[in-house]
């Protein structure tokens, strides 16, 4: 496939950006153009401009991309998360958890406390999605109680969630990065610490200063500790490594038992809450499926191959080789909206580049994982940001400017390449 076709294969992404971003800027309102409509226009364009296959086959390719195993699993998580979040909210679990948090943390520690909690949970369970599901409703409730910016507090949780996604030994990105680069997870963890800790400490200090003006309510309502139990069960079971679907199922059962026993709702009220939560995830599910189909069309048209070919053509020296790996995984991640898939796609190519230019396999694994997490953390159409936006009931675009940790992590990681840091692994 020639370069012209490869570049043209990326045009559906350009169409999506133009329709949504430019259209919203012209309208002066990011709520004017729904994300679903922007993805629909880009998807129709992608199918229409694909050549060399019948219309039926093109639609089949799109459908296959919209229904991969990983994507369908993500949709089931969305369904369970929506049901749990709504039933917990209607039962009063969120209010009680927020009141408990406000009674334990002074106002100026709320941002920093949320970030630390998110970092701890994510590194314990190895999944950014599970962390976001557990903490985003609490963050949104705290924002409402303290009259703070909901998008900011949601972004704090998302940033901390990617801290653990990048570092955890049980994170799928860590597993794939180390396997493709043929190094031990403990070695990659040590390299990552040199990069992630400075970024995390810097952002923690920023949150301490930003939170100085946040005032806790003068009177916090009495905490109903029994209603806090579903979130405690979710957090503890997740921290012990339980599957995220099992965690959500357990939490959902807890909301039903406690809600019915406490009189918050009856059986039919519980069913109604679950149904409302699942319905509320409808737009998020549609966006995720259309994004999957769109990105599959880009892949079969050679868009990802084009990116890989362009970035590896003029590699020169160790610094250039590391930069090419970072750019490669970042761009493929932008095209697939999945950091694990991005690492899998470019992993073997990165290993070849590393071997050719004498790079340390541990540093290569760290680069792959870190830059894929940075990119995934700032994508408005990435599953994590979409999930957080859905649970907090805000526009995903509004969260992006406050994602300080992923952006800072990307900057520190870039400096680690340019400055050959840490020396031991460079």
Steps between C-alpha positions, in 0.01 A plus 500: 500500500648834400557793734218703349252227577648455847460869580152502351413207725539734798253751356200368702678620814547842339130507410404416859726774641376753246130427556515494878782734597475761226121485495481549875748789491297672228182448701678615816357206693635145533149371572365612161637199312448164675799264487269232361422716197867585439591130512205411276610748232863379518386135488280553195789682333744217586273230357416707191862578409639148552579335165570146387203343677124482461278714718395188688864410574582856608208500744615157618849636573349790693276264697792273584693795640196605703465155656847374591533294817673776697247759389196287587650430843539876545133548409394245762705693754319818392163328553592369845661831599189693398270268695724515811550878490127576462380253764770621744402860437126438550571303817700789645837325486673783316371765741614297800843434349542869415399599853751251643775640275419859595502411870844333471677739259527878542399699194855584396591130490213378281680520164820346634305235692302398193818476295678284760196272534475463124872421469485242779191322369620493139841358587328240718247379243700572183213653306418863436138415414433333836646797684292747303182299561565493874605860560339723235151507657659594834706774333190639330311497829783682679506761223130563549529521881799738494382703200814397311566431132363152421722463192810579710425243770414242236833567327681448832357147516582427135859616547552284808340206321770512232773514765414143595419390146858593413672350806298205628641148463156368407422769244451358150717780355788401728463134408489566124784756506736269691409194295557671165833650616616177672571647844380441854212699645703591808772653279250701300340613828832642621551697178143630518547625856769744383244653262166469679600602854630849405182562298270371777676698775490819293126460431433418866663829599295682235179346641595608852529861381188480280298351784594779741192698395255211525281535806319207657132564584457663841274216611542148368191276533526193720666208323282191444783250520294203377441679170874549455545121501444442122789732411723352769424151370578612143829666599621217726406217263660687209815560705527125556504444124144381441379519138336836429174335386486296820573815702213688338262205539582478870456874543168491315368222726607699806306807383189285452520328840584814699265725301200269546576428867546871582182596317676715241305314231312174453591221258336673205663829593838324494423356157394846384826653623706235321303552179549876519873456547533259208298731275720790605802314359333467158679792334835387641447147364405632154804731489732215601363266233517759224856592601597131483349461153657823373845402621471154343429661162809719548707190580391292199557798270863516611489804726691337784753339265556842345573656840742221590682524167538877519630506856755224459645622168746760630602366840855608584671421831371390840315820579327495161416131545336561838311801364374292206369231739326766710344668193407163351304372800341843558368536146379141478329550836327810363377288207386203709390674823634201693842509667533121527419451132744778408784326687412167341496660155844662519666278761699278263596796281624683811705194598662497156580872527642447848720210392623687192608806697610330822222631723433361847196270483383625841502862382314401180230324703466806721473731198230284342290484816549861609427671169202276425351586842569872445323497164212286624459733796433807287285352222144640521380184321704261716302257716633640828416864433162404354424284803597777742297757306196272498515432874561867586243621243737746333620541141825304445653804329457696824720249686796521259645839613525373860687176428819631658655166592492331155637818340773540763590131475536537123727802542722323757516190279600712201774668709624158609567421134654834407719516813586126495344446842534284699861450393512141624234396247591736216 
